[in-house]
Every structure is written in C-alpha cells, then in structure tokens.
Amino acid sequence: MQEFFFYIKLGLDHVLDFGAYDHILFLSALAIPFSFKDWKKVVILATVFTIAHCLSLALSAFEVMTVDVGLIEFLIPVTILLTALYNFKFVMNDKASDKLYVNSIATAFFGIIHGFGFSNYFKMLMAQEEDKVTPLLGFATGIELSQVTIILVILALVFLVQDVLKVKRTIFITIASILVICITIPLLIATFPN
C-alpha cells in the first residue's frame, strides 16, 4: 500500500510541478471555455486525458511501444497551442461546448502524447518493479486528483471573472486563450526539432 501512495504522490507532483507547467497550461486551455455548470464535462475530459496518458505510460512500461522523446517534447506544446486555438470556436459558436465527443477524441490523443513525454522516466522508476499495474493505477489516481484540482481552480477563476466581475464570456475566452498561446510559443521554439 505504501508503494501505491508513493505513485499517487508522484502523479500529483507530475501535474502540479510549476517547473514543468505543461499539464497546468494544457488543463487551463481545456477548461477556459467552460463554467461551473459544465464541471462534469470538464472532469470527463480530464478523465479521458488521464486514461490516455496512462495508456501511453503502460505501452512504454510494458515495452510495447517507444517514441522519439524529442518529437514528443515538441508535440506537447503543439497540443496546448491547438487546444487554445480551438477555444476560439467557442467564441464564434456558443454551442460548441455541447460537442463533448469531439473534445474527448482530441483530449485522448493529446493525453497519449503527454504520457509519452513522461514515459522514459516512469519506465526507469518501474524497471525494478515486478508488479507494474499497481504503480500505474497509483500514478493515474494522482494525476486525476491533481487535474480535478486544477480544473476546479480554473472554473473558480472563470466564475470570478465572468459572474462576479461581469466580463463577457467571449472576451474572457479570447484573452485567456491568447495568454495561453503567448506562454506556449516559447515552449514551441525551445523544443522545435533540429
């Protein structure tokens, strides 16, 4: 059981690490168009991301699939950029948030990419482990808990800005998405394959 909690903490630290803020940035971009009344949709998207993230970790841990780390490091900010750009669809079409299946497919694909970004380190940690399922489940639990926490913080911020400060939804989505894009561009440049 102690091992399980170790991997929960590792999952929490992986997402909540402000030094490696790609998860926080991605989840922010993902949650920006939603409000508290949509919290279930955003949690579903976070869960889809967690499952896909852990699927790629499992594929790596069981040595079914390996990928070029340099390419993955570049694709991670690409996923953040695409998610932030997709938010402009919500600005143009208020009903875009109803298309959860489209968001789910994209989120699953992005989760796979993000998972492969952490797979080499995770595989090293699990090299001595006979049981690889328990660490994966612990890590997935930690990721899910931290992602739900981040989403609730973002939704609280959305509530504050839109409902308390009365900033128009489309203006908030536009400004917040542009901010995410501006933070992501240096990551793209830094990881661009040579």
N, C-alpha and C positions, 0 to 999 in steps of 0.2 A: 504493500500500500504506500510505503514511503516513496518508492520509485514512481508510482503513479502521480503523487503530489509534486515530485521533482519535475516531471514533464508538464504538469499543469502550469507550474511556475515558469517553466521555460517558454510555454506558449504565451502566457501573459507578458513576459518580458520581451518576447519576439515582436509582438504587436505594439506594445506600449513604449518601446525604446525610442526616445526622441532623437537619438543619434542616427537611427535608421528609420526615418519617419515615412517611408513609402506606404506602409499599411495605413497609417493615420491619414495621409493625404488621399489615398485611394478611397477609404471609407468616407472621408469628408466629401469628396466629389460624388460618391454614390448617394449620400444622404441629403445633399443640398436641396434637391427639388421636392423633397417630401416634408410633411408636417407631422405633428404628434398623432393626428388622426390616422395617419398612414404607417404608424410604427410597426404594425405586423408585417406590412410589405417589405419594409427595410430590414427587419430582423430575418425574414425569409431570404432576402438577398444575401445577407451576411452569412446565413447558414449554408446557402448554396456555395458561397465563396469558401467557407471553412471546409466543406466536404471536398470540393475540387482541390483546394490547397493541400489537404491531407492525402488525397488520391495521388497527387504527383509525388508527395513525400514517400508514400507507400511504394509507388513504382520504382523510386530511386532506392529506398531502403532494402527492398527485395531484389534489387539489381535487375529489374525488368526493363528499365529504360533510363538512359542518361542523356543529358543535353549539354550543349555548349554554354558554360556559365557566362561567358562574355556576351553572348546573344541574349540570354535571359536577363542579365543586368540592364541591357538596353531596352528590352521589351517591357520591363516593369514600369518605367516612366511613360512608355508609349501607352500602356493600359490606363494609366492615370490621366494622361492627356486626352485620350479618346473618351473616357468617362466624363471628364469635364466638358469636352466639346459636345457630347451627347446631351448635356444639360440644356443646351440652347434649344433643343427640340421642345423641352418643357416650357420655355419662354414663348415659343411660337404656337404651341398647342397644349392647352391646359389639361387635356385628357390623356396626354402621353403617359402619365403615371399609371394609368389603368392597364398598360401593356406589360404586365409583370413577366410574362414568358419571354419576351424579347430581352428584357433586362436580365432575367435569370440565365439565359444562354450566354450572353456576353459576360456576365459576372462569373459563371462557371469557367469559361475559357480563361478569364483573367486570373481566377483563383489557381488554375493549373500552372500558369506562368509564374505567379508569385511563389507557389510551392516549390517549383524547381529552383527558384532563386535561393532557397534555404536548404535545399536537398543535400548538398555536399557536406555541410556542417552537421546536419541531422544524421546523415549516414555514418559519419565519423563517430558521433556520440553513441550510435546504436551498434557499432561494429562488434562490441563485446557482449551485446545482449542476445540471449537465446530467444527470448520472447520479444518480438518486435511489435505485436499488436497492442499490448498494454501501453508502451510509450507513445504509440501513435494516437491511441484514444485519449491519453492524458494530455498530450500536446494539442489535440483537436479541442478538448474541453477548455484548455487555457486560451486558445485562440478565440473560441466562440465567446467566452466570458469577456475578454478584453474588447472584442469587436462590438458586442452589445453595449458595453460601457461607452465606447467612443460614439456609437450611433446615438445613444441617449443624450450624450453631451451635445452633439451636433443638433439633434432635434430640439433640445432646450434652447440652444442658440437661435435656431430658426424661429421658435416660438417668441423669444425675447425680441428679435429684430422685427418679425412680421406682425405679431399680435400686440406686443406691448409698445414698441416704438413706431408701429404702423407703417413700416417700409413696405412698399408694394412688392408682392411676391416675385414678379418678373424682374424687378430691379435687383432684389436680393440675389436671385439665382444668377443673374448676369454678372454682378460684381463678385460674388463668391466664386463663381466658376472661373472668371478671369484671374482672380487671385491664385487659385489652384494652378491654373495654366502658367502663370508667371513663376510660381515656385517650382514647377515641373521642368520648365525649359532648361535651367542649369543642369538638372539631373540628366536630361536627354543629351546635352552637349558633353557632359563628363563621361557618359557611358557609351557614346557613339562608337560603334566598331571601327577599328582602323582598317 
